[in-house]
Amino acid sequence: MHVLPIILFECNSDNNAIHIPSHIFLSLFHYIGLRDIRQLASLTFTTTRQSILGQLMAGSLSLILLCLQVVSTVLGNSDPSAQIHRRSPQKPSKPPVSNTKANAKPVPFGFGSKVTGGGNAAPQTPKDPAELEAWLNDPAPRVILISKTYDFTSPNITKTSGCQPFKSCSNGKNVQQAMNYNNWCTQVEKSTSKVLVSLDASPLNPIMVAGHKTLLGVGKSAIIKGKGLSLIHVENVIIQNIHITWLNPHLVWGGDALMMYGAKNVWIDHCTFSSIGRQMIVAGGTSPGEGNSGITISNNFFSGKTKWSARCQNRHYWTAFFSGVDDQITMARNCIDFTSGRSPKTGGSGSPKVLLHYYNNMHTNTIGATFEVGAGSNVLAEGNVFHNVKMQDNSDLTTQDGGKAYVPFKTKEANQCKSILGRPCISNLMIQSSKYNFPLDTQALATCKVRGVFTHCKLLFFDKQA
């Protein structure tokens, strides 16, 4: 018998849709040695909530992808103190106790574990984009259900001053242009190229989301087109199973899909982000009280495929950027596909203070930069998979730029966490990828130690019986 270990923290087994292309799943499907989809019947899992074998047999490819992302040689670490739970098909056992609900609906975890959103408010479906925006913005607690496209794009095209901050592509591909937002072209980029750019003005005026809201997509067609969501000085928001798309993808500063400033207790789960001009997710804030705390970003699909890019390879650069004055963020179980940078970027200029737990995420088909750990940020990244992730040039080699991060890839490196966190970390895995310089800064572990979300993780151990 051959046992192929697969290790991760937890596996979410809800039914919400996540829009992941089949080629990403198939690359892992073949990598772990399965010849036929029916062999998934031989995979038996124990989760902290319930057995998901039924989900696997039902062919939930998105779930399989997220649960099988850490494969092959990743940490065969069986230290009991790490709370690793093991199960075989012949001897089923009761799942370990965790943060669950009797109805087995997904529950938030990590820094965002206290989020309740709209709570017990009666679910309502808005009749049109105007009503959706009004409900998200009003002060009443709400549970808002959407199952179709809410199109905010404008038929009228606006023109404004801008620049072309990146060199034209010699390979015939389209490069992003930029708006001169806050004099970015002239003062930051110091660009001498002045152009008149065309854009849809709608994404520049995002939907302002008030506190105590749940925005829940029903089915596979819950789409917000032409506007992003802005959470400024609000708390207790759930955004789940929503696809945000088409925010001037040809323009830097063309629109952010999801922006947080001074947000508290937010759960962004099972969402898709595609065709975005600027950041897919951004958390900022420079003044006291503008930190973003209690944030969990989980099970999302960041689709970077685009016709306009910063680096001439049809991959989106502006993925996720966290730079608030007191950000505390869990980012777990996400799929980042076809990007070229900021995956994620933390800290940087100003006075940021960012604490990020980044685990069980899947990076695929990247050409360019991965992590950009800037000043004022501390990152623990573990149990992530990088598949077909390649540097475009030597500028992508370094992943630490003034910040502190611990990103282990070897068992010895992962075990060093135990002396500080009280448990071993989970090794990350590179498959058919470039060798980036990921840091092993133990100061990041010391900073993480004071937060229970880093020290009290529940780990799972999965077996594939062949």
KARAFEN-V103024 format. One record per pair of residues at least 6 apart in sequence whose C-alpha atoms are under 7 Angstrom apart, sorted by the first residue. I is the first residue (numbers start at 1). J is the second residue. D is the distance in Angstrom with one decimal. If there is no record, write none. Layout:
[[I & J & D] [I & J & D]]
This chain:
[[1 & 465 & 6.9] [1 & 466 & 6.1] [2 & 465 & 6.4] [2 & 466 & 5.5] [3 & 463 & 6.1] [3 & 464 & 5.7] [3 & 465 & 5.6] [3 & 466 & 6.7] [4 & 72 & 6.0] [4 & 463 & 5.9] [4 & 464 & 5.3] [5 & 71 & 6.7] [5 & 72 & 5.9] [5 & 76 & 6.5] [5 & 462 & 6.0] [5 & 463 & 5.3] [5 & 464 & 6.8] [6 & 68 & 6.8] [6 & 70 & 5.7] [6 & 71 & 4.8] [6 & 72 & 6.3] [6 & 74 & 6.9] [6 & 461 & 6.2] [6 & 462 & 5.0] [6 & 463 & 6.4] [7 & 70 & 5.9] [7 & 74 & 6.7] [7 & 460 & 6.0] [7 & 461 & 4.9] [7 & 462 & 6.1] [8 & 70 & 6.4] [8 & 360 & 6.4] [8 & 383 & 6.2] [8 & 459 & 6.0] [8 & 460 & 5.6] [8 & 461 & 6.9] [9 & 457 & 6.9] [9 & 458 & 5.7] [9 & 459 & 4.1] [9 & 460 & 5.5] [10 & 47 & 6.3] [10 & 48 & 6.7] [10 & 458 & 6.7] [10 & 459 & 6.3] [10 & 460 & 6.3] [11 & 47 & 6.0] [11 & 67 & 5.7] [13 & 52 & 6.1] [13 & 63 & 6.8] [14 & 105 & 6.4] [14 & 106 & 5.7] [16 & 241 & 6.3] [16 & 270 & 6.8] [17 & 219 & 6.5] [17 & 220 & 5.9] [17 & 241 & 6.3] [17 & 270 & 6.8] [18 & 62 & 6.1] [18 & 241 & 6.9] [18 & 270 & 5.5] [18 & 271 & 6.5] [18 & 272 & 6.8] [18 & 300 & 6.9] [18 & 301 & 6.8] [19 & 272 & 6.6] [19 & 301 & 6.8] [20 & 62 & 6.3] [20 & 301 & 6.7] [25 & 61 & 7.0] [25 & 65 & 5.6] [32 & 71 & 6.9] [32 & 72 & 6.8] [40 & 56 & 6.7] [40 & 57 & 7.0] [41 & 57 & 6.3] [42 & 464 & 6.8] [42 & 465 & 6.4] [43 & 464 & 5.4] [43 & 465 & 7.0] [44 & 53 & 5.8] [44 & 88 & 6.7] [44 & 89 & 5.7] [45 & 51 & 6.1] [45 & 52 & 6.4] [45 & 53 & 6.5] [45 & 87 & 7.0] [45 & 462 & 5.9] [46 & 87 & 6.5] [46 & 95 & 5.7] [47 & 95 & 5.9] [48 & 95 & 5.5] [48 & 96 & 5.2] [48 & 97 & 6.0] [48 & 98 & 5.4] [49 & 95 & 6.6] [49 & 98 & 6.5] [49 & 100 & 6.2] [50 & 95 & 6.4] [56 & 64 & 6.7] [66 & 333 & 5.9] [69 & 360 & 6.9] [69 & 362 & 6.2] [69 & 385 & 6.3] [70 & 360 & 7.0] [70 & 383 & 6.3] [70 & 384 & 6.6] [70 & 385 & 6.0] [74 & 427 & 5.9] [74 & 428 & 6.8] [74 & 429 & 6.4] [75 & 411 & 6.1] [75 & 426 & 6.3] [75 & 427 & 5.8] [78 & 84 & 6.6] [81 & 423 & 6.5] [82 & 423 & 5.3] [82 & 424 & 6.5] [82 & 459 & 6.8] [83 & 458 & 6.0] [83 & 459 & 5.7] [84 & 459 & 4.8] [84 & 460 & 5.0] [84 & 461 & 5.8] [85 & 459 & 6.8] [85 & 460 & 5.0] [85 & 461 & 5.5] [86 & 460 & 6.9] [86 & 461 & 5.1] [86 & 462 & 6.4] [87 & 93 & 6.7] [88 & 463 & 6.8] [100 & 107 & 6.7] [108 & 115 & 6.7] [108 & 267 & 6.7] [110 & 296 & 6.3] [110 & 330 & 5.7] [110 & 453 & 5.7] [111 & 294 & 4.4] [111 & 295 & 5.5] [111 & 296 & 5.8] [111 & 328 & 6.7] [111 & 329 & 6.0] [111 & 330 & 5.7] [111 & 453 & 6.7] [112 & 265 & 5.3] [112 & 266 & 5.9] [112 & 267 & 5.9] [112 & 294 & 4.3] [112 & 295 & 4.6] [112 & 296 & 4.7] [114 & 265 & 6.6] [115 & 236 & 5.4] [115 & 237 & 6.8] [115 & 265 & 5.3] [115 & 266 & 6.2] [115 & 267 & 6.7] [116 & 236 & 6.2] [117 & 212 & 4.7] [117 & 213 & 4.7] [117 & 214 & 4.8] [117 & 236 & 4.9] [117 & 237 & 4.5] [117 & 238 & 5.0] [118 & 141 & 4.9] [118 & 142 & 4.6] [118 & 143 & 5.1] [118 & 212 & 4.7] [118 & 213 & 4.2] [118 & 214 & 4.9] [121 & 141 & 6.5] [121 & 142 & 5.5] [121 & 143 & 5.8] [122 & 143 & 6.4] [123 & 143 & 4.7] [123 & 144 & 5.7] [123 & 145 & 6.5] [124 & 143 & 6.4] [124 & 144 & 5.1] [124 & 145 & 5.9] [125 & 144 & 5.8] [125 & 145 & 4.9] [125 & 146 & 5.9] [126 & 132 & 5.2] [128 & 150 & 6.7] [129 & 150 & 5.3] [129 & 151 & 6.6] [129 & 152 & 6.7] [133 & 207 & 6.1] [136 & 209 & 5.0] [136 & 210 & 6.1] [136 & 213 & 7.0] [137 & 208 & 5.6] [137 & 209 & 5.0] [137 & 210 & 5.0] [138 & 210 & 6.4] [139 & 210 & 6.3] [141 & 212 & 4.9] [141 & 213 & 5.6] [142 & 212 & 6.8] [142 & 213 & 5.0] [142 & 214 & 6.2] [143 & 213 & 6.0] [143 & 214 & 4.6] [143 & 215 & 6.2] [144 & 214 & 6.0] [144 & 215 & 4.9] [144 & 216 & 6.1] [145 & 215 & 6.2] [145 & 216 & 5.0] [145 & 217 & 5.8] [145 & 218 & 6.5] [146 & 216 & 6.4] [146 & 217 & 5.0] [146 & 218 & 5.9] [146 & 222 & 5.6] [147 & 217 & 5.7] [147 & 218 & 4.9] [147 & 219 & 6.2] [147 & 221 & 5.5] [147 & 222 & 4.4] [148 & 221 & 5.1] [148 & 222 & 4.8] [148 & 223 & 6.1] [149 & 221 & 6.6] [149 & 222 & 5.9] [149 & 223 & 4.5] [149 & 224 & 5.9] [149 & 225 & 6.9] [150 & 223 & 6.1] [150 & 224 & 5.0] [150 & 225 & 6.1] [151 & 224 & 6.2] [151 & 225 & 4.8] [151 & 226 & 6.3] [152 & 202 & 6.6] [152 & 225 & 5.8] [152 & 226 & 4.8] [152 & 227 & 6.1] [153 & 200 & 6.8] [153 & 202 & 6.0] [153 & 225 & 6.6] [153 & 226 & 4.6] [154 & 200 & 6.2] [154 & 202 & 6.4] [156 & 200 & 7.0] [157 & 198 & 6.4] [157 & 199 & 5.6] [157 & 200 & 5.3] [158 & 198 & 5.6] [158 & 199 & 5.3] [158 & 200 & 6.0] [158 & 201 & 6.4] [159 & 196 & 6.4] [159 & 197 & 5.5] [159 & 198 & 4.4] [159 & 199 & 6.2] [160 & 196 & 5.6] [160 & 197 & 5.5] [160 & 198 & 6.7] [161 & 179 & 6.3] [161 & 180 & 6.1] [161 & 195 & 6.1] [161 & 196 & 4.8] [161 & 197 & 6.1] [162 & 178 & 5.4] [162 & 179 & 4.2] [162 & 180 & 4.7] [162 & 185 & 6.8] [162 & 194 & 6.0] [162 & 195 & 5.2] [162 & 196 & 5.7] [162 & 197 & 5.8] [163 & 177 & 6.0] [163 & 178 & 5.4] [163 & 179 & 6.6] [163 & 180 & 6.9] [163 & 185 & 6.1] [163 & 191 & 6.7] [163 & 193 & 5.4] [163 & 194 & 4.8] [163 & 195 & 5.1] [164 & 177 & 4.6] [164 & 178 & 6.1] [164 & 193 & 6.0] [165 & 177 & 6.5] [165 & 178 & 6.9] [165 & 189 & 6.8] [165 & 191 & 6.1] [166 & 175 & 6.9] [166 & 310 & 6.3] [168 & 175 & 6.2] [169 & 175 & 6.5] [169 & 312 & 5.5] [173 & 312 & 5.8] [174 & 307 & 6.3] [174 & 308 & 4.9] [174 & 309 & 6.6] [174 & 312 & 6.6] [175 & 308 & 5.0] [175 & 309 & 5.0] [175 & 310 & 5.7] [175 & 312 & 5.9] [176 & 250 & 5.1] [176 & 251 & 5.5] [176 & 252 & 6.5] [176 & 308 & 5.1] [176 & 309 & 5.2] [176 & 310 & 5.6] [177 & 250 & 6.4] [177 & 251 & 5.1] [177 & 252 & 6.2] [178 & 251 & 4.9] [178 & 252 & 4.4] [178 & 253 & 6.4] [179 & 197 & 7.0] [179 & 251 & 6.7] [179 & 252 & 6.4] [179 & 253 & 6.0] [181 & 253 & 6.7] [185 & 191 & 5.5] [199 & 248 & 6.3] [200 & 248 & 6.6] [202 & 226 & 6.2] [202 & 227 & 6.1] [203 & 226 & 5.5] [203 & 227 & 4.4] [203 & 228 & 6.3] [203 & 247 & 5.4] [203 & 254 & 6.8] [203 & 255 & 5.1] [204 & 254 & 6.7] [204 & 255 & 5.6] [206 & 227 & 5.3] [206 & 228 & 4.9] [206 & 229 & 5.5] [206 & 230 & 6.0] [207 & 227 & 6.6] [207 & 228 & 6.2] [207 & 229 & 4.9] [207 & 230 & 5.9] [208 & 229 & 6.2] [208 & 230 & 4.9] [208 & 231 & 6.3] [209 & 229 & 6.6] [209 & 230 & 5.9] [209 & 231 & 5.4] [210 & 234 & 6.0] [211 & 234 & 4.9] [211 & 235 & 4.9] [211 & 236 & 5.6] [211 & 237 & 5.9] [212 & 235 & 6.6] [212 & 236 & 4.9] [212 & 237 & 5.5] [213 & 236 & 6.9] [213 & 237 & 5.0] [213 & 238 & 6.3] [214 & 237 & 5.9] [214 & 238 & 4.6] [214 & 239 & 6.0] [215 & 238 & 6.1] [215 & 239 & 4.9] [215 & 240 & 6.2] [216 & 239 & 6.2] [216 & 240 & 4.9] [216 & 241 & 6.0] [216 & 242 & 6.9] [217 & 240 & 6.2] [217 & 241 & 4.7] [217 & 242 & 5.2] [222 & 242 & 5.4] [222 & 243 & 6.2] [223 & 242 & 5.8] [223 & 243 & 4.6] [223 & 244 & 6.0] [224 & 243 & 6.1] [224 & 244 & 4.9] [224 & 245 & 6.5] [225 & 244 & 5.9] [225 & 245 & 5.1] [225 & 246 & 5.8] [226 & 245 & 6.5] [226 & 246 & 5.3] [226 & 247 & 5.2] [227 & 247 & 6.4] [228 & 244 & 6.7] [228 & 256 & 5.9] [228 & 257 & 4.2] [228 & 258 & 5.6] [229 & 257 & 6.1] [229 & 258 & 4.9] [229 & 259 & 6.3] [230 & 258 & 5.9] [230 & 259 & 4.8] [230 & 260 & 6.1] [231 & 259 & 6.1] [231 & 260 & 4.8] [231 & 261 & 6.3] [231 & 263 & 6.1] [232 & 260 & 5.8] [232 & 261 & 4.7] [232 & 262 & 5.7] [232 & 263 & 5.9] [233 & 261 & 6.2] [233 & 262 & 4.5] [233 & 263 & 5.1] [234 & 262 & 6.9] [234 & 263 & 5.1] [234 & 264 & 6.4] [235 & 263 & 5.6] [235 & 264 & 4.4] [235 & 265 & 5.5] [235 & 266 & 6.7] [236 & 264 & 6.5] [236 & 265 & 4.8] [236 & 266 & 5.6] [237 & 265 & 6.7] [237 & 266 & 4.8] [237 & 267 & 6.4] [238 & 266 & 5.9] [238 & 267 & 4.9] [238 & 268 & 6.1] [239 & 267 & 6.3] [239 & 268 & 4.9] [239 & 269 & 6.3] [240 & 268 & 6.0] [240 & 269 & 4.8] [240 & 270 & 5.6] [240 & 271 & 5.9] [241 & 269 & 6.5] [241 & 270 & 4.7] [241 & 271 & 4.6] [242 & 271 & 4.8] [242 & 272 & 6.3] [243 & 271 & 5.6] [243 & 272 & 4.5] [243 & 273 & 5.9] [244 & 257 & 6.3] [244 & 272 & 6.3] [244 & 273 & 5.2] [244 & 274 & 6.7] [245 & 273 & 6.0] [245 & 274 & 5.0] [245 & 275 & 5.4] [245 & 276 & 6.3] [246 & 274 & 6.9] [246 & 275 & 4.9] [246 & 276 & 5.8] [247 & 254 & 6.2] [247 & 255 & 5.4] [247 & 275 & 6.5] [247 & 276 & 4.8] [247 & 277 & 5.6] [248 & 254 & 4.9] [248 & 255 & 6.6] [248 & 276 & 6.3] [248 & 277 & 5.0] [249 & 275 & 5.1] [249 & 276 & 4.6] [249 & 277 & 3.9] [249 & 308 & 6.8] [250 & 277 & 6.1] [250 & 308 & 5.3] [251 & 277 & 5.1] [252 & 277 & 5.3] [252 & 278 & 5.3] [253 & 277 & 6.1] [253 & 278 & 5.2] [254 & 277 & 4.5] [254 & 278 & 5.9] [255 & 276 & 6.7] [255 & 277 & 5.3] [255 & 278 & 5.5] [256 & 276 & 6.8] [256 & 277 & 6.8] [256 & 278 & 5.3] [256 & 279 & 4.9] [256 & 280 & 5.8] [256 & 281 & 6.9] [257 & 276 & 6.6] [257 & 279 & 6.5] [257 & 280 & 4.9] [257 & 281 & 6.1] [258 & 280 & 6.2] [258 & 281 & 4.8] [258 & 282 & 6.4] [259 & 281 & 6.0] [259 & 282 & 4.9] [259 & 283 & 5.9] [260 & 282 & 6.3] [260 & 283 & 4.6] [260 & 284 & 6.3] [260 & 292 & 7.0] [261 & 283 & 6.0] [261 & 284 & 5.2] [261 & 285 & 5.2] [261 & 290 & 5.5] [261 & 291 & 6.7] [261 & 292 & 6.5] [262 & 285 & 6.5] [262 & 289 & 6.0] [262 & 290 & 3.6] [262 & 291 & 4.8] [262 & 292 & 5.1] [263 & 291 & 6.9] [263 & 292 & 4.8] [263 & 293 & 6.7] [264 & 292 & 5.6] [264 & 293 & 4.9] [264 & 294 & 5.5] [264 & 295 & 6.8] [265 & 293 & 6.4] [265 & 294 & 4.3] [265 & 295 & 5.5] [266 & 294 & 6.3] [266 & 295 & 4.9] [266 & 296 & 6.4] [267 & 295 & 6.0] [267 & 296 & 4.9] [267 & 297 & 6.1] [268 & 296 & 6.3] [268 & 297 & 4.8] [268 & 298 & 6.3] [269 & 297 & 6.0] [269 & 298 & 4.8] [269 & 299 & 5.6] [269 & 300 & 5.9] [270 & 298 & 6.6] [270 & 299 & 4.7] [270 & 300 & 4.5] [271 & 300 & 4.7] [271 & 301 & 6.3] [272 & 300 & 5.8] [272 & 301 & 4.7] [272 & 302 & 6.0] [273 & 280 & 6.1] [273 & 301 & 6.4] [273 & 302 & 5.1] [273 & 303 & 6.0] [274 & 302 & 6.6] [274 & 303 & 5.1] [274 & 304 & 6.4] [275 & 306 & 6.2] [278 & 318 & 5.7] [279 & 318 & 4.8] [279 & 319 & 5.4] [279 & 320 & 6.1] [280 & 318 & 6.8] [280 & 319 & 5.2] [280 & 320 & 5.9] [281 & 319 & 6.6] [281 & 320 & 4.8] [281 & 321 & 6.5] [282 & 320 & 5.7] [282 & 321 & 4.8] [282 & 322 & 5.7] [283 & 292 & 6.8] [283 & 321 & 6.3] [283 & 322 & 4.6] [283 & 323 & 6.0] [283 & 324 & 6.0] [284 & 322 & 6.1] [284 & 323 & 4.9] [284 & 324 & 4.1] [285 & 291 & 6.1] [285 & 324 & 4.6] [285 & 325 & 6.0] [286 & 324 & 6.2] [286 & 325 & 5.7] [286 & 351 & 6.9] [287 & 325 & 7.0] [288 & 325 & 7.0] [290 & 324 & 6.6] [290 & 325 & 6.4] [291 & 324 & 5.0] [291 & 325 & 4.8] [291 & 326 & 4.1] [291 & 327 & 5.1] [292 & 324 & 6.4] [292 & 326 & 6.1] [292 & 327 & 4.5] [292 & 328 & 6.3] [293 & 326 & 6.9] [293 & 327 & 5.3] [293 & 328 & 4.6] [293 & 329 & 6.7] [294 & 328 & 6.0] [294 & 329 & 6.5] [295 & 328 & 6.4] [295 & 329 & 4.8] [295 & 330 & 6.2] [296 & 329 & 5.8] [296 & 330 & 4.6] [296 & 331 & 5.9] [297 & 330 & 6.1] [297 & 331 & 4.7] [297 & 332 & 6.4] [298 & 331 & 5.8] [298 & 332 & 4.9] [298 & 333 & 5.5] [298 & 334 & 5.7] [299 & 332 & 6.8] [299 & 333 & 4.8] [299 & 334 & 4.5] [300 & 334 & 4.7] [300 & 335 & 6.2] [301 & 334 & 6.0] [301 & 335 & 4.9] [301 & 336 & 6.2] [302 & 335 & 6.1] [302 & 336 & 4.8] [302 & 337 & 6.1] [303 & 336 & 6.6] [303 & 337 & 5.3] [303 & 338 & 6.4] [304 & 315 & 5.3] [304 & 316 & 4.6] [304 & 337 & 5.9] [304 & 338 & 4.6] [304 & 339 & 4.8] [305 & 314 & 6.0] [305 & 315 & 5.2] [305 & 316 & 6.4] [305 & 338 & 5.5] [306 & 314 & 5.0] [306 & 315 & 5.8] [306 & 316 & 6.4] [307 & 314 & 5.4] [308 & 314 & 5.9] [309 & 315 & 5.7] [309 & 316 & 5.6] [309 & 317 & 7.0] [310 & 317 & 6.4] [315 & 338 & 5.3] [315 & 339 & 4.7] [315 & 340 & 5.7] [316 & 338 & 7.0] [316 & 339 & 4.8] [316 & 340 & 5.8] [317 & 339 & 5.7] [317 & 340 & 4.6] [317 & 341 & 4.5] [317 & 342 & 6.4] [318 & 341 & 6.4] [318 & 342 & 5.8] [319 & 341 & 6.8] [319 & 342 & 5.3] [319 & 343 & 5.7] [319 & 344 & 6.6] [320 & 342 & 5.8] [320 & 343 & 5.9] [320 & 344 & 4.9] [320 & 345 & 6.2] [321 & 342 & 6.5] [321 & 344 & 5.9] [321 & 345 & 4.7] [321 & 346 & 5.8] [322 & 345 & 6.4] [322 & 346 & 4.8] [322 & 347 & 6.3] [323 & 346 & 5.7] [323 & 347 & 4.5] [323 & 348 & 6.7] [323 & 352 & 5.3] [323 & 354 & 6.4] [324 & 352 & 5.2] [324 & 353 & 6.3] [324 & 354 & 6.6] [325 & 351 & 6.2] [325 & 352 & 4.4] [325 & 353 & 4.9] [326 & 352 & 6.8] [326 & 353 & 4.8] [326 & 354 & 5.8] [327 & 353 & 6.2] [327 & 354 & 4.6] [327 & 355 & 6.0] [328 & 354 & 6.2] [328 & 355 & 4.9] [328 & 356 & 6.1] [329 & 355 & 6.3] [329 & 356 & 4.9] [329 & 357 & 6.4] [330 & 356 & 5.9] [330 & 357 & 4.9] [330 & 358 & 6.2] [331 & 357 & 6.2] [331 & 358 & 4.9] [331 & 359 & 6.6] [332 & 358 & 5.8] [332 & 359 & 4.9] [332 & 360 & 5.5] [332 & 361 & 5.6] [333 & 359 & 6.8] [333 & 360 & 4.9] [333 & 361 & 4.6] [334 & 361 & 4.8] [334 & 362 & 6.2] [335 & 361 & 5.9] [335 & 362 & 4.7] [335 & 363 & 6.0] [336 & 362 & 6.1] [336 & 363 & 4.8] [336 & 364 & 6.3] [337 & 363 & 6.0] [337 & 364 & 4.8] [337 & 365 & 5.8] [337 & 366 & 6.7] [338 & 364 & 6.5] [338 & 365 & 5.0] [338 & 366 & 5.1] [339 & 366 & 5.1] [339 & 367 & 6.8] [340 & 366 & 5.7] [340 & 367 & 5.2] [340 & 368 & 4.4] [340 & 369 & 5.5] [341 & 368 & 6.0] [341 & 369 & 4.3] [341 & 370 & 5.4] [342 & 369 & 6.8] [342 & 370 & 6.1] [342 & 371 & 6.1] [342 & 372 & 6.0] [343 & 370 & 5.0] [343 & 371 & 5.3] [344 & 370 & 6.8] [344 & 371 & 5.2] [344 & 372 & 6.3] [345 & 371 & 5.9] [345 & 372 & 4.4] [345 & 373 & 5.8] [346 & 354 & 6.8] [346 & 372 & 6.3] [346 & 373 & 5.1] [346 & 374 & 5.4] [346 & 377 & 6.0] [347 & 353 & 6.8] [347 & 354 & 6.3] [347 & 373 & 6.6] [347 & 374 & 4.5] [347 & 375 & 5.2] [347 & 376 & 5.2] [347 & 377 & 5.0] [348 & 374 & 4.5] [348 & 375 & 4.9] [348 & 376 & 6.7] [351 & 376 & 6.8] [352 & 376 & 5.1] [353 & 376 & 4.9] [353 & 377 & 5.6] [354 & 376 & 6.3] [354 & 377 & 4.4] [354 & 378 & 6.1] [355 & 377 & 6.0] [355 & 378 & 5.0] [355 & 379 & 6.0] [356 & 378 & 6.4] [356 & 379 & 4.8] [356 & 380 & 6.5] [357 & 379 & 6.0] [357 & 380 & 5.2] [357 & 381 & 6.2] [358 & 380 & 6.1] [358 & 381 & 4.6] [358 & 382 & 6.5] [359 & 381 & 5.5] [359 & 382 & 4.9] [359 & 383 & 5.4] [359 & 384 & 5.6] [360 & 382 & 6.8] [360 & 383 & 4.8] [360 & 384 & 4.5] [361 & 384 & 4.8] [361 & 385 & 6.4] [362 & 384 & 5.9] [362 & 385 & 4.9] [362 & 386 & 6.2] [363 & 385 & 6.1] [363 & 386 & 4.7] [363 & 387 & 6.1] [364 & 386 & 6.1] [364 & 387 & 4.9] [364 & 388 & 5.7] [364 & 389 & 6.0] [365 & 387 & 6.8] [365 & 388 & 5.0] [365 & 389 & 5.5] [366 & 388 & 6.6] [366 & 389 & 4.5] [366 & 390 & 6.0] [367 & 389 & 6.1] [367 & 390 & 4.9] [367 & 391 & 5.5] [367 & 392 & 5.5] [368 & 390 & 6.3] [368 & 391 & 4.6] [368 & 392 & 4.7] [368 & 396 & 5.8] [369 & 391 & 6.5] [369 & 396 & 4.7] [370 & 399 & 6.8] [371 & 399 & 5.0] [372 & 399 & 5.0] [372 & 400 & 5.8] [372 & 401 & 6.5] [373 & 399 & 6.2] [373 & 400 & 4.6] [373 & 401 & 5.5] [373 & 402 & 6.9] [373 & 403 & 5.1] [373 & 404 & 6.8] [374 & 400 & 6.5] [374 & 401 & 4.7] [374 & 402 & 4.9] [374 & 403 & 4.4] [375 & 401 & 6.6] [375 & 402 & 4.2] [375 & 403 & 4.1] [376 & 403 & 5.7] [377 & 403 & 5.1] [377 & 404 & 6.2] [378 & 403 & 6.3] [378 & 404 & 4.9] [378 & 405 & 5.5] [378 & 444 & 5.2] [379 & 404 & 6.4] [379 & 405 & 4.5] [379 & 406 & 6.4] [379 & 444 & 6.3] [380 & 405 & 5.7] [380 & 406 & 5.1] [380 & 407 & 6.4] [380 & 444 & 6.9] [380 & 445 & 6.9] [381 & 406 & 6.3] [381 & 407 & 5.1] [382 & 407 & 6.3] [382 & 408 & 6.8] [382 & 425 & 6.4] [382 & 426 & 5.1] [382 & 427 & 5.7] [382 & 428 & 5.4] [383 & 426 & 4.9] [383 & 427 & 5.3] [383 & 428 & 4.6] [384 & 428 & 4.8] [384 & 429 & 6.3] [385 & 428 & 5.9] [385 & 429 & 4.8] [385 & 430 & 6.0] [386 & 429 & 6.2] [386 & 430 & 4.8] [386 & 431 & 6.0] [386 & 433 & 6.8] [387 & 430 & 6.1] [387 & 431 & 4.7] [387 & 432 & 6.0] [387 & 433 & 6.1] [388 & 431 & 6.4] [388 & 432 & 5.1] [388 & 433 & 4.9] [389 & 433 & 4.7] [389 & 434 & 6.3] [390 & 433 & 5.4] [390 & 434 & 4.8] [391 & 397 & 6.9] [391 & 434 & 6.1] [397 & 436 & 4.9] [397 & 437 & 5.7] [398 & 436 & 6.6] [398 & 437 & 5.2] [399 & 437 & 6.2] [399 & 438 & 5.8] [400 & 439 & 6.6] [404 & 441 & 5.9] [404 & 443 & 6.8] [404 & 444 & 5.3] [405 & 439 & 5.8] [405 & 440 & 6.3] [405 & 441 & 5.5] [405 & 444 & 5.3] [406 & 439 & 5.7] [406 & 440 & 4.4] [406 & 441 & 5.1] [406 & 442 & 6.4] [406 & 444 & 6.2] [406 & 445 & 6.8] [407 & 438 & 6.0] [407 & 439 & 5.9] [407 & 440 & 5.7] [408 & 414 & 5.4] [408 & 427 & 5.2] [408 & 428 & 6.0] [408 & 440 & 6.7] [409 & 427 & 4.7] [409 & 428 & 4.8] [409 & 429 & 6.2] [410 & 427 & 6.0] [411 & 427 & 6.3] [414 & 424 & 5.6] [414 & 425 & 4.6] [414 & 426 & 5.8] [414 & 427 & 5.6] [415 & 424 & 4.6] [415 & 425 & 6.2] [416 & 424 & 6.7] [417 & 423 & 6.2] [417 & 424 & 5.0] [417 & 425 & 5.6] [418 & 424 & 4.5] [420 & 445 & 6.7] [420 & 446 & 6.5] [420 & 449 & 6.9] [421 & 445 & 7.0] [421 & 449 & 5.5] [421 & 455 & 5.4] [422 & 455 & 6.6] [423 & 455 & 6.9] [448 & 454 & 6.2] [449 & 455 & 6.4]]
